[in-house]
Amino acid sequence: MELPLFWVDAFTDRVFGGNPAAVVPLESWPEDALLQRIAFENGLSETAYFVRTGPARAHLRWFTPALEIDLCGHATLATAHVLFKELGQKESPVVFDTRSGPLSVSMRGNLIELDFPTLPAAPAQPSAELLRGLGREPQATFMTERMWLCVYGSADDVARLAPDAAGLAAASPGRIIVTAPGADCDFVSRFFAPYAGVPEDPVTGSSHCTLVPYWAGRLGRTKLHARQISRRGGELWCELDGNRVRMAGRAAAYLRGRITV
C-alpha cells in the first residue's frame, strides 16, 4: 500500500526551522498499529493523520514515535498547511475532530490560525524528580493535569538549561514547559517530553494553551508574541479569548512524497 506523505516545518517561514511534522492524508483508518509504526519510522516528534469527513471537516490524530497523544499544535498547523497549500482547500475555517474535541483552523493572510482550548496551570510544589531533571530550580512552578510550567527570570536562564532527559522522564506529569520573559517578544519557552520519546520539542503549539493564560494574566493583555527558543526555534502570535487560545504561525514544506507500507 502506498500513502502520500508531506514533511512540513511548522511555526516558521523557512525550512530547517520550526518544528517538523509528517502529515499523511488517508481515505480511511487502518489499524492503529500501522499508524504507530509509520510514526516510529518517520522519527519526528509527531506524525499527523487525517481523514476528510466533509468539505471543511476532517478527523485528525497525532502520534509520537512512542504513542498517540491528545493534542498537538504544530502538527495541526502542518496539516492545515497541507490542506490549504498542497491540496487546494478553499473553505476556511476547517474543523478537525480530535481527542481534544473540535479544533478549528483558519487562514489569516499569510498566517494559519489555530483555535485551541486553554489549559491553565495552578501553583504547585516542584517534585524532586522535576528539579533533578531540570538541574536548576525555577522561580515559580505551576502544574496542569498534563504538564509542569516552570518559570525562570530571563530568556538566558531558559536558553542555558541543559536538562537530564532520563531524570525528566521520571517526573510526573512527564511534560515540562520552561518559560521566561522575552527580550524581543513577550515570552520565551522550551518544552520537554522524554517519556513520549521527545527529549526536546522544537516548537510546541499545545504548550501555549497553558503559556498564554499565564502570561496574559501576568502582563495584563490578551495579545502576545511568543518565541520557542529551541535549537531550531519558532514564532507564534497568540491571543487569549475567554477559555480559548488562538495561536497563529507560518509553515514551510520540506518534502512531498509517497511511502510504501
C-alpha positions as a printed Julia matrix, in Angstrom:
261×3 Matrix{Float64}:
   0.0    0.0    0.0
   1.29   3.46  -0.9
   0.33   6.59   1.03
   1.11  10.27   0.4
   3.35  11.94   2.95
   4.19  15.61   3.46
   7.0   16.83   5.73
   6.23  20.38   6.92
   8.24  22.69   9.17
   5.66  24.45  11.36
   5.76  27.82  13.16
   8.46  29.1   10.82
   8.68  30.68   7.38
  11.76  28.69   6.32
  12.77  25.07   6.02
  15.19  23.76   8.66
  13.44  25.92  11.27
  10.35  25.48  13.41
   9.02  22.05  14.29
   8.91  19.37  11.6
   5.81  17.2   11.36
   4.82  14.47   8.94
   1.29  14.65   7.55
  -0.35  11.58   6.0
  -3.76  12.05   4.3
  -5.88   8.89   4.44
  -9.03   7.7    2.72
  -9.98   5.56   5.74
  -8.39   4.46   9.0
  -6.03   1.46   9.01
  -5.11  -0.41  12.19
  -3.61   1.75  14.93
  -0.51  -0.46  14.96
   0.32   0.65  11.42
  -0.14   4.32  12.31
   2.27   3.86  15.21
   4.85   2.04  13.1
   4.81   4.81  10.48
   5.28   7.44  13.2
   8.2    5.47  14.64
   9.77   5.09  11.19
   9.39   8.83  10.49
  11.23   9.61  13.72
   9.65  13.07  14.04
   8.1   14.35  17.25
   4.66  13.96  15.64
   3.08  12.36  12.62
  -0.46  13.58  11.87
  -3.09  11.54  10.05
  -6.4   12.84   8.79
  -9.49  11.5    7.04
 -11.83  14.02   5.42
 -15.43  13.84   6.64
 -16.83  16.86   4.78
 -15.86  19.84   2.58
 -14.35  21.66   5.58
 -14.14  18.93   8.21
 -11.77  16.06   8.97
 -10.9   13.55  11.67
  -7.34  14.22  12.89
  -4.99  12.12  15.04
  -1.39  12.64  16.2
   1.31  10.06  17.02
   4.77  10.49  18.51
   7.33   7.74  17.81
   6.09   6.08  21.02
   2.36   6.74  21.43
  -0.81   8.54  20.33
  -1.35  11.91  22.03
  -4.41  14.01  22.82
  -3.32  17.4   21.48
  -0.61  18.74  19.16
  -0.36  22.26  17.85
   2.48  22.16  15.34
   1.21  19.01  13.59
  -2.25  20.6   13.39
  -0.69  23.67  11.77
   1.24  21.39   9.41
  -1.97  19.53   8.5
  -3.76  22.81   7.8
  -0.83  23.89   5.61
  -1.15  20.66   3.6
  -4.87  21.19   3.15
  -4.69  24.88   2.19
  -1.39  24.98   0.3
  -1.0   21.47  -1.15
  -4.49  20.01  -1.57
  -6.43  23.08  -2.7
  -8.66  23.6    0.34
 -10.73  26.76  -0.27
 -13.21  26.84   2.59
 -11.99  28.37   5.83
 -12.19  27.64   8.7
 -11.63  23.89   8.64
 -12.75  21.92  11.7
 -10.7   18.96  12.9
 -12.42  16.41  15.14
  -9.83  15.17  17.64
  -9.37  13.51  21.01
  -9.43  17.06  22.45
 -12.72  17.92  20.75
 -13.35  20.04  17.64
 -10.44  22.32  16.71
 -10.78  24.96  14.0
  -8.06  26.37  11.75
  -8.33  29.44   9.55
  -6.23  31.33   7.04
  -5.43  34.85   8.29
  -3.49  36.49   5.48
  -0.2   34.59   5.31
  -0.72  33.05   8.76
  -2.56  29.9    9.75
  -4.51  30.41  12.98
  -5.4   27.58  15.36
  -8.27  27.81  17.87
  -7.45  25.61  20.88
  -8.84  25.21  24.41
  -6.98  26.81  27.31
  -5.21  24.51  29.76
  -4.43  26.86  32.66
  -1.95  25.84  35.35
  -2.21  26.21  39.13
   0.64  26.84  41.6
   2.34  23.61  42.67
   5.38  22.41  44.58
   8.03  21.03  42.24
   8.81  17.36  42.67
  12.32  16.15  43.44
  12.39  14.33  40.1
  11.49  17.52  38.24
  14.19  19.57  39.95
  16.84  16.9   39.41
  15.93  16.66  35.74
  15.98  20.42  35.15
  19.23  20.94  37.02
  18.25  24.46  38.06
  15.37  25.45  40.32
  12.74  27.73  38.73
  11.47  30.91  40.38
   7.89  29.59  40.32
   6.26  26.28  39.45
   2.74  25.52  38.25
   1.03  22.36  37.09
  -1.84  21.18  34.95
  -3.14  17.62  34.77
  -0.78  17.03  31.85
   2.31  19.16  32.36
   4.57  21.29  34.53
   5.05  25.02  33.91
   8.37  26.26  35.31
   9.06  30.0   35.29
  12.59  31.45  35.2
  13.88  35.0   35.45
  15.21  35.6   31.96
  15.4   34.22  28.45
  19.08  33.47  29.07
  18.14  31.28  32.04
  15.85  29.25  29.8
  18.37  29.06  26.95
  21.15  27.82  29.27
  19.13  24.94  30.72
  20.62  21.54  29.89
  18.08  19.1   31.36
  18.81  15.46  32.02
  16.35  13.6   29.78
  16.4   10.44  31.9
  15.74  12.49  35.02
  12.85  14.39  33.46
  11.37  11.11  32.2
  10.86  10.16  35.85
   8.85  13.33  36.58
   5.08  13.05  36.72
   3.38  14.52  34.76
   6.01  13.94  32.11
   5.59  17.09  30.01
   7.63  20.09  31.1
   7.38  23.71  29.9
  10.07  26.19  30.92
   9.44  29.87  30.28
  10.64  33.41  30.99
  10.08  36.99  29.83
  11.44  37.65  26.34
  13.77  40.38  25.12
  12.34  40.81  21.58
   8.98  39.18  22.31
   6.57  38.87  25.23
   7.82  35.49  26.45
  10.06  32.6   25.5
   9.71  28.91  26.22
  11.13  25.42  25.75
   9.32  22.08  26.05
  10.48  18.61  27.09
   8.6   15.28  26.92
  11.2   12.48  27.14
   8.6    9.97  28.39
   6.92  10.23  24.96
  10.15   9.84  23.01
  10.62  13.62  22.6
  13.63  14.83  24.65
  13.01  18.41  23.46
  10.24  19.54  21.14
  11.37  22.34  18.77
   8.08  24.33  18.82
   5.02  23.24  20.77
   1.6   24.68  19.99
  -0.19  22.78  22.75
   2.1   24.21  25.45
   0.79  27.67  24.55
  -2.64  26.59  25.76
  -1.0   26.89  29.19
   1.58  29.59  28.49
  -0.85  32.15  27.05
  -3.25  32.21  30.05
  -0.26  32.53  32.39
   1.44  35.37  30.51
  -1.83  37.16  29.7
  -2.53  37.29  33.42
   1.0   38.35  34.31
   1.33  41.0   31.59
  -2.27  42.23  31.71
  -3.06  41.85  28.0
  -4.53  39.23  25.77
  -2.44  39.57  22.58
   1.05  38.11  22.9
   4.08  37.46  20.72
   5.94  34.26  21.65
   9.17  32.53  20.7
  10.2   28.97  21.44
  13.96  29.07  21.75
  14.91  25.51  20.94
  17.83  24.94  18.57
  15.5   25.17  15.56
  13.35  27.95  17.02
   9.83  29.05  16.22
   7.46  32.02  16.47
   3.79  32.35  17.38
   1.27  35.19  17.54
  -1.26  34.38  20.24
  -4.48  35.74  21.68
  -6.43  34.72  24.76
 -10.19  34.73  24.11
 -12.03  33.52  27.19
 -11.35  29.82  27.53
  -9.8   29.6   24.05
  -6.32  30.36  22.77
  -5.78  31.5   19.21
  -2.24  30.87  18.0
  -1.04  31.76  14.53
   2.08  30.89  12.64
   3.62  30.09   9.29
   4.78  26.83   7.78
   7.21  25.69   5.09
   7.02  22.47   3.07
  10.23  20.44   3.1
   9.22  17.17   1.41
   6.42  15.77  -0.7
   6.41  12.05  -1.42
   4.86   8.62  -1.03
   5.59   5.88   1.47
   5.16   2.14   0.94
   3.78   0.18   3.89
